[in-house]
Amino acid sequence: MTVEIRPYEARDWDDICRIHDAARVDELRGAGLLEAYLDLAATYENEGLFDDEVWVAEHDGRVAGFIAGSVSDEGGEITWIYVDPGLYRRGIGRALVAHFVSLSGGPVELEVLDGNAARDFYEALGFVLEGTTTGKLAGNEAFTATGHTLVWRPAAASA
C-alpha cells in the first residue's frame, strides 16, 4: 500500500470535511462527549485549521486523511489529524505523523482527549505523556473535556 503526503489544496475541502466528520464521532464517543459533536464546516475557522500548514494523505488516488499544525526547526505542534475511519490501521496516520515529524527540528507536541483510542497509537510512535488538563472543549466550548499533552522527541544524536 502506498500513501502519498502532499500539501492541502482547495479541491480537498469536501474530502477533509467527510473524513473529519466521520472520525470526530469516533474521537468524541471515546471521550464520552458525543453530544458535543460539530462538523468541520462549523468549527474550522474558530479552531484555526488554516492558521498553519495542512497536508493530506492520499491512498489509491483518494484523500484518506489530513494533518495540520505548526512546524519549525525548533519543533512543532500537531493541531489536527484525522483519518478516514474506513481506512484505520492501514498506515495512513503513521505516514501523516512521520511526514510532520520529518519536517520538525525538535520535539513535536499534540493533545488527545481522554478516552480517545488514538492515544495508544501515538504512544506506540514514541510520544510520551507530558501533562493532563481539563477545560473547555476546543471547537465546542459549551462542554468540558480532559486532554492529555503528548510529546515526541527526536533521539539524541550519537557521539
Salt bridges, closest charged atoms under 4 A:
GLU9 OE1 - ARG11 NE 2.51
ASP12 OD1 - ARG6 NH2 2.67
ASP15 OD1 - ARG18 NH2 3.42
ASP21 OD1 - HIS20 ND1 2.94
ASP26 OD1 - ARG29 NH1 3.22
GLU27 OE1 - ARG24 NH1 2.85
GLU58 OE2 - ARG6 NE 2.91
ASP60 OD1 - HIS59 ND1 3.51
ASP84 OD2 - ARG18 NH1 2.82
ASP84 OD2 - ARG62 NH2 2.78
ASP114 OD1 - HIS148 NE2 2.76
GLU123 OE2 - ARG119 NE 2.93
GLU130 OE2 - ARG153 NH1 3.08
